[in-house]
Amino acid sequence: MNKRKSEIDVLFLPSFCSIAARKNDEIEKGLEAGRTLMVLSVIFDRGDSMIKENIKKILSDLPENVKLVGAAKTRTPEEMREAIDAGLGIIGENYVQEAESAWQAIGPCVKWHMIGHLQSNKARFAVRIFDMIETVDSMKLAAAIDRACRDIDKVMPVLIEINSGEEGQKAGVLPNDAIPLIKTMSELKNIRVMGLMTMGPFSGDPEDARPYFKRTRMLFDELKAMTIDGVEMKCLSMGMSNSYSVAIEEGANMVRIGTMIFGERGNK
């Protein structure tokens, strides 16, 4: 009888050990998955906190008359919501297609600005999303926006993009051509010129941008003094993450900030 029992023990022991090993593996995998979720949760919370803290700090540093545009190129709706919850009132988008997706997720609880180059054939889509287009630089584009707005009974506030560095590869109207262009645009009924926007030549040193901000501000003041019918010089959009402080010193009352809010692109 003892011999028979020993034979049975030997027969079933490997199977029992195999089952136990599999169970241990499953338990370990479950624990590992739990630890991974905990790490991801911590990372998400840190990202969440970073965006909120960045918004609060920037808003506390900005003068009361300066509006913050959150430059949200390639950012997710979740990231945008965190910024909005922290007090961001304007989202800036570079592409119509990205803006459409983000708008569907977020809606009209925030203002939407077009801050990238807009092609004339995209105007009919853009006017349904944006509350302001900051990058108008030609009569062709202005006329396309005007037609698209007329079809939906809307008047679109626009800013005229100034190529303040007179760089051949950049969009924007040259400073000397801005006044005649704006006078012509003022005759359109479904757009309203509300001010100027400039990028300025890119440089790692914010001080390098100062002459271009100053030049744009002088043009802004000149246009404001002219009191052109249909034109209101209220918005001067200048400065980004590395240059907004200099832009404000030179008269900007709207700044476009991305990296300082959301972090470097790709580092989420």
Buried (B, 14 or more C-beta within 10 A) or exposed (E): EEEEEEEEEEEEEEEEEEEEEEEEEEEEEEEEEEEEEEEEEEEEEEBBEBBBEBBEEBBEEBEEEBBBBBBBBEBBBBBBBBBBEBEBBBBBBBBBEBBBEBBEEBEEEBBBBBBBBBEBEBBBBBBBBBBBBBBBBBBEBBBBBBBBBBEEEEEBBBBBBBBBBBBEEBBBBBBEEBBEBBBEBBEBEBBBBBBBBBBBBEEEEBEBBBBBBBBBBEBBEEBBEEEBEBBBBBBBBBBBBBBBBBBBEBBBBBBBBBBBBBBEEEEB
